[in-house]
Amino acid sequence: MRRLLRRLGFAVVCASAHLCASAQDPTPGMLERGAYLARIGGCAACHTDPKGGKPFAGGRPVPSPMGPIHSSNITPHVEQGLGRYSLDDFRRAMREGTARDGKQLYPAMPYTAYARMGDDDLLALYAYLQKGVATVDAPTPRNTLGFPFNQRWLLRFWKLMFMPSDTFKARTDRGAEWNRGAYLVQSVGHCGACHTPRGAGFQERGYDETSKKFLTGQVNDHWYAADITNDPAAGVGRKTIAEIAALLRTGHGGGSVAFGSMAEEIEGTLQYISEADARAIATYLKSLPGQDGGAVYKPGPSTVTPKATADYTAGPESTGAAVYRSFCARCHQPDGKGAPPQVPSLVGNSSLLSRDTTSLSRLVIEGGRGPVTASGPVPVVMPGFAGTLTDVQMAQVLTYARQAWGNDARPVSTNDLSQVRKNIQR
């Protein structure tokens, strides 16, 4: 009803004088809760310019298919930030994607997920941003999106079509840990913003477990956010709850190592999540039925006969195998088992078996490392091979690894590799 009244243009005052008073005079416990939510919800990471910006002062360019969208100042500054925002103004921004002045917010801010946050969490987050964050006088950089994406009024229609209408509701047929994990994934953690495929309107194709597409993987800024359903090959199906929780908090777990944009996410956000919440998220992810990603893992021998492809050179040993032996085996071992936790195993590696090979290609081209966290191991740096190997060689070694040691995923073509190199201009 409150949202309907908003859309019809009626002013809505704070529904609870008690909540409004609590927001103005928060307890230490409320501020602590708000700080935790700001950490694990990515507020600090997204609203801080990585090039020397002050915390929560905005300015970070968030990649989108339409162009970069700059995050806003969410410090208590009266002119540039949230200083004049009432609790209801804040709720409207978080749940409806509408600023205090009526401006429509781009869904680069994941308000489609924040719409499901509970009142108590919104109150704690609001109190923290108003009382626990240093005020910074920093204007939000102007976005330069092309027509029609610079017409914010069109977002009213986008919201009518794609915005979820309700807050999170716990399922009575599930336990408390599962419901906690579902809530964190669907709302505060907004995991679907990166891991759920997008539709023609750039909307997420599902916001919870009722959608078959939910969390099945999506390319963002030339990184593939992996399938994190219970798929036994490309998902988390063969990892235990403890291994998934460790991967979330440290970037290392179950023989896997996070890299690329996920490593950055863990460094800035997920390493601060509590062990209980990490296990709750893992419990929820393990309950999501995996969809057919086109790959299979069956434990097998440590040698491989590559599938027929135009990228292979006939002979007793494929080019991919030779490249692996010369450039990869020193760290990942001849049998592909690596040296966990720092050097990931390639045997049954879910990232290696992903249906989309964008991240794999980018990793081989420019290299990478695991995240640096307070409780995880010191990461190992993987070198890039853009100046050492040709596109053909990189495609072949990836294909070899995707089809060795019981792995069975589609080949990587030279065109796949070349397109990624072109996109990242390496």
C-alpha positions in Angstrom: 0.0 0.0 0.0 2.8 2.4 0.9 4.5 1.8 -2.5 1.2 2.3 -4.3 0.6 5.6 -2.5 4.2 6.7 -3.5 3.5 5.9 -7.1 0.3 7.8 -7.0 2.1 10.8 -5.7 0.9 10.8 -2.1 3.3 11.7 0.7 3.9 9.0 3.2 5.1 9.8 6.7 7.2 7.4 8.8 5.0 4.5 9.7 6.4 4.1 13.1 7.4 7.0 15.4 9.4 4.5 17.4 11.5 3.5 14.4 12.1 7.2 13.4 13.2 8.0 16.9 15.5 5.0 16.9 17.1 6.2 13.7 17.9 9.6 15.2 19.3 8.2 18.4 20.7 4.7 17.5 22.2 2.4 20.1 25.8 1.1 19.7 24.3 -2.3 18.8 22.3 -0.8 15.9 25.4 1.1 14.6 27.4 -2.1 14.8 24.7 -4.0 12.9 24.5 -1.2 10.3 28.3 -1.3 9.8 28.2 -5.0 9.2 25.4 -4.7 6.7 27.3 -1.9 4.9 30.3 -4.2 4.7 28.7 -7.4 3.5 26.2 -5.5 1.3 29.0 -3.9 -0.7 28.2 -0.3 0.2 31.7 0.6 1.1 33.2 -1.2 -1.9 30.8 0.3 -4.5 30.6 3.8 -3.0 34.3 4.4 -2.7 36.4 5.5 -5.7 39.3 2.9 -5.9 41.6 5.7 -7.1 42.1 7.4 -3.8 38.5 8.2 -2.9 37.3 8.6 0.6 35.0 5.8 2.1 31.3 6.1 1.0 32.0 9.3 -0.9 31.0 7.7 -4.2 32.7 8.2 -7.6 33.4 4.6 -8.5 32.4 3.9 -12.1 30.2 0.8 -12.1 30.3 -1.0 -15.5 27.1 -1.5 -17.3 26.1 -2.5 -20.9 25.1 1.2 -21.5 28.4 2.6 -20.1 29.9 3.4 -16.7 27.5 4.6 -14.0 29.1 6.5 -11.1 28.2 5.5 -7.6 26.9 8.4 -5.5 28.0 10.0 -2.2 26.2 8.2 0.7 28.0 10.0 3.5 25.8 12.4 5.7 26.8 15.5 3.8 23.7 17.7 3.5 24.2 18.8 -0.1 26.2 15.9 -1.7 25.1 12.9 0.3 22.3 11.6 2.5 22.2 14.4 5.1 18.7 15.5 4.3 17.3 12.0 3.8 14.6 10.9 6.3 14.2 7.2 7.1 11.3 7.1 4.6 13.4 8.8 2.0 16.1 6.1 2.5 13.5 3.3 2.3 12.2 4.7 -0.9 15.7 4.8 -2.4 16.5 1.3 -1.3 13.2 -0.4 -2.1 12.0 1.6 -5.0 15.1 3.1 -6.6 13.9 6.7 -6.2 16.0 9.5 -4.8 14.7 12.1 -2.3 14.2 14.6 -5.1 12.2 12.1 -7.2 15.1 11.2 -9.5 14.9 7.7 -10.8 18.0 5.7 -9.8 19.8 3.4 -12.3 19.6 -0.3 -11.3 23.4 -0.4 -11.2 22.4 0.2 -7.6 20.8 -3.2 -6.9 17.6 -1.9 -5.4 15.8 -4.9 -7.0 17.5 -6.9 -4.3 17.5 -4.3 -1.5 13.7 -4.2 -2.0 13.6 -7.5 -0.1 15.5 -6.2 2.9 13.7 -6.2 6.2 12.7 -3.1 8.1 15.2 -3.7 11.0 18.1 -4.0 8.6 17.1 -0.9 6.7 16.8 1.0 9.9 20.3 -0.2 11.1 21.9 0.6 7.8 20.3 4.1 7.7 21.4 4.8 11.2 25.0 3.8 10.4 25.2 5.9 7.2 23.8 8.9 9.1 25.7 8.5 12.4 28.7 6.2 11.8 30.2 7.5 8.6 32.4 10.5 8.2 30.9 13.4 6.2 32.6 14.1 2.9 32.0 17.0 0.6 32.3 15.3 -2.8 29.9 15.7 -5.7 28.9 12.6 -7.7 30.6 12.6 -11.2 28.1 13.2 -14.0 27.1 10.1 -16.0 27.5 10.4 -19.8 25.2 7.7 -21.0 23.9 7.9 -24.6 20.2 8.3 -25.6 17.8 6.8 -24.6 19.6 5.5 -21.4 20.2 9.1 -20.2 16.4 9.5 -19.9 15.9 8.5 -16.3 12.1 8.9 -16.5 12.0 5.8 -18.6 13.1 3.8 -15.6 9.5 4.2 -14.2 8.3 1.8 -16.9 11.3 -0.5 -16.3 10.4 -0.7 -12.6 6.8 -1.5 -13.4 7.9 -4.5 -15.5 10.8 -5.8 -13.5 10.8 -4.7 -9.8 9.9 -7.3 -7.2 7.0 -6.1 -5.1 7.5 -7.8 -1.7 10.1 -8.0 1.0 11.7 -11.4 1.8 9.4 -13.9 3.3 10.8 -16.9 5.2 9.7 -20.3 4.0 8.0 -22.4 6.7 9.2 -25.7 5.0 12.8 -24.7 5.5 15.0 -24.3 8.5 16.4 -21.1 10.1 19.9 -21.5 8.5 18.4 -22.0 5.0 16.1 -19.0 5.4 19.0 -16.8 6.7 21.1 -17.8 3.7 18.3 -17.2 1.2 17.7 -13.7 2.7 21.3 -12.8 2.5 21.7 -14.0 -1.1 18.5 -12.5 -2.3 18.7 -9.1 -0.5 21.7 -7.8 1.4 24.3 -9.7 -0.6 22.5 -9.1 -4.0 24.3 -12.1 -5.5 22.0 -12.2 -8.4 23.2 -8.8 -9.6 26.3 -10.5 -11.0 25.5 -14.2 -11.1 22.0 -14.2 -12.7 21.7 -13.9 -16.5 20.0 -10.8 -17.8 17.1 -10.5 -20.2 16.5 -8.2 -23.1 15.6 -5.3 -20.7 18.9 -5.9 -18.8 16.8 -7.2 -15.9 17.8 -10.2 -13.8 16.0 -13.3 -15.1 14.8 -14.3 -11.6 15.2 -13.1 -8.1 15.0 -16.3 -6.1 15.0 -20.1 -6.3 11.6 -20.2 -8.1 13.5 -19.2 -11.3 15.6 -21.8 -13.2 18.0 -19.0 -14.3 18.7 -17.7 -10.8 22.5 -17.6 -10.1 23.4 -19.7 -13.2 26.1 -17.3 -14.4 26.5 -14.0 -16.3 29.3 -12.0 -17.9 30.0 -8.7 -16.3 32.8 -6.3 -17.4 34.5 -9.1 -19.3 34.5 -11.5 -16.3 32.2 -14.4 -16.0 30.4 -14.5 -12.7 30.1 -18.3 -12.3 27.2 -20.6 -11.9 26.8 -20.9 -8.1 23.9 -23.4 -8.1 24.4 -27.0 -7.0 25.5 -28.1 -10.5 28.0 -30.9 -10.1 30.4 -29.7 -12.8 30.3 -25.9 -13.2 28.6 -25.1 -9.9 29.1 -25.9 -6.2 27.7 -29.4 -6.4 30.9 -31.2 -5.4 31.9 -28.7 -2.7 30.9 -29.1 1.0 29.2 -26.4 2.9 32.4 -25.8 4.9 34.4 -25.5 1.6 31.9 -23.0 0.1 31.9 -20.9 3.4 35.7 -20.9 3.3 35.7 -19.8 -0.3 33.4 -16.9 0.5 35.4 -15.7 3.4 39.0 -16.3 2.1 38.7 -16.9 -1.6 40.3 -20.3 -1.1 38.3 -23.5 -0.5 37.7 -27.0 -1.9 40.7 -26.8 -4.2 39.4 -23.6 -5.8 40.8 -20.0 -5.7 38.7 -16.9 -6.5 40.1 -14.6 -9.1 39.2 -11.5 -11.2 36.2 -9.5 -10.0 35.3 -12.2 -7.4 38.7 -11.8 -5.8 38.0 -8.0 -5.5 34.5 -8.8 -4.1 36.0 -11.0 -1.4 38.7 -8.5 -0.5 36.3 -5.6 -0.1 33.1 -7.3 1.1 32.8 -11.0 1.7 35.9 -11.5 3.9 34.0 -9.6 6.6 31.0 -11.9 6.7 30.5 -14.0 9.8 31.2 -17.7 9.7 27.6 -18.4 10.6 26.3 -16.2 7.7 28.8 -17.8 5.3 27.6 -21.2 6.2 24.0 -20.1 5.8 24.7 -18.8 2.3 26.4 -22.1 1.5 23.5 -24.1 2.8 21.1 -22.1 0.6 23.3 -22.4 -2.5 23.6 -26.2 -2.1 19.8 -26.4 -2.2 19.5 -24.8 -5.7 19.1 -27.4 -8.4 21.8 -27.2 -11.0 20.9 -26.6 -14.6 22.6 -28.4 -17.5 25.7 -26.3 -18.2 26.9 -28.7 -20.9 30.0 -29.9 -19.0 30.7 -33.1 -17.0 33.3 -34.2 -14.5 34.1 -37.9 -14.2 37.3 -38.8 -12.4 39.6 -40.3 -15.0 43.2 -40.7 -16.1 45.7 -37.9 -16.2 46.0 -37.9 -20.0 43.6 -36.8 -22.6 42.8 -37.3 -26.3 41.5 -33.9 -27.4 38.2 -33.7 -29.3 38.4 -32.9 -33.0 38.7 -29.2 -33.6 40.3 -27.0 -36.3 42.6 -25.5 -33.7 44.5 -28.8 -33.1 47.6 -29.9 -34.9 47.7 -33.6 -35.7 50.5 -35.6 -33.9 51.2 -37.9 -31.0 50.8 -35.0 -28.6 48.4 -32.1 -28.9 49.8 -28.5 -28.9 47.6 -27.9 -25.9 49.3 -30.7 -23.9 52.7 -29.4 -24.9 51.9 -25.9 -23.9 50.6 -27.1 -20.6 53.7 -29.2 -19.9 55.9 -26.2 -20.7 54.1 -23.3 -19.0 51.5 -24.6 -16.6 52.7 -27.9 -15.1 55.3 -26.3 -12.8 52.5 -24.7 -10.6 49.4 -26.8 -11.5 51.4 -30.1 -11.6 51.5 -32.6 -14.4 48.4 -34.3 -13.0 46.5 -31.0 -12.7 46.1 -31.3 -9.0 47.9 -28.0 -8.2 49.0 -27.1 -4.7 45.9 -26.0 -2.7 45.1 -23.8 -1.1 47.2 -21.2 -3.0 47.4 -23.0 -6.4 44.1 -24.3 -7.5 43.5 -27.9 -8.7 42.3 -28.1 -12.3 40.9 -31.5 -11.8 37.1 -31.0 -11.7 37.6 -27.3 -11.3 34.2 -25.7 -11.6 35.6 -22.5 -13.1 37.4 -24.5 -15.7 34.2 -26.4 -16.5 32.0 -23.2 -16.9 30.0 -23.0 -20.1 31.3 -19.5 -20.7 35.0 -19.2 -21.1 35.4 -15.4 -20.9 37.1 -15.5 -17.4 39.4 -18.4 -18.3 40.6 -16.6 -21.5 41.1 -13.3 -19.6 43.0 -15.1 -16.8 45.4 -16.7 -19.3 45.8 -13.5 -21.2 46.5 -11.1 -18.4 47.1 -13.3 -15.3 45.7 -12.8 -11.9 45.8 -13.7 -8.2 43.7 -14.8 -5.4 42.3 -12.4 -2.8 44.2 -11.0 0.1 42.2 -11.5 3.2 42.8 -11.4 7.0 42.1 -15.2 7.5 43.2 -16.7 4.2 46.5 -17.8 2.8 48.9 -15.5 1.0 47.8 -15.6 -2.6 50.0 -16.8 -5.5 50.3 -14.6 -8.6 49.6 -16.2 -11.9 51.4 -14.5 -14.8 49.7 -13.4 -18.0 50.7 -15.0 -21.3 49.6 -12.4 -23.7 53.2 -11.6 -24.7 54.4 -15.2 -24.5 51.8 -17.4 -26.2 49.7 -16.9 -29.4 45.9 -16.9 -29.3 46.0 -20.4 -30.9 48.3 -21.7 -28.1 46.2 -20.2 -25.3 43.0 -21.6 -26.8 44.5 -25.0 -27.1 46.0 -25.2 -23.6 42.6 -24.2 -22.2 40.9 -26.8 -24.3 43.4 -29.4 -23.1 42.7 -28.5 -19.4 39.0 -28.5 -20.0 39.2 -32.1 -21.4 41.9 -33.7 -19.2 41.8 -35.6 -15.9 38.1 -36.4 -16.1 37.0 -32.9 -17.2 34.7 -32.8 -20.2 33.7 -29.3 -21.4 33.5 -27.8 -24.9 36.7 -26.7 -26.6 37.9 -23.1 -26.5 38.3 -21.7 -30.0 40.9 -19.2 -31.1 38.1 -16.8 -31.9 36.9 -17.1 -28.3 40.3 -16.1 -27.1 40.9 -13.4 -29.7 37.5 -11.8 -28.9 38.3 -11.5 -25.2 41.8 -10.1 -25.9 40.1 -7.5 -28.2 37.5 -6.6 -25.5 40.1 -6.0 -22.8 42.6 -4.5 -25.3 45.5 -6.8 -24.4 
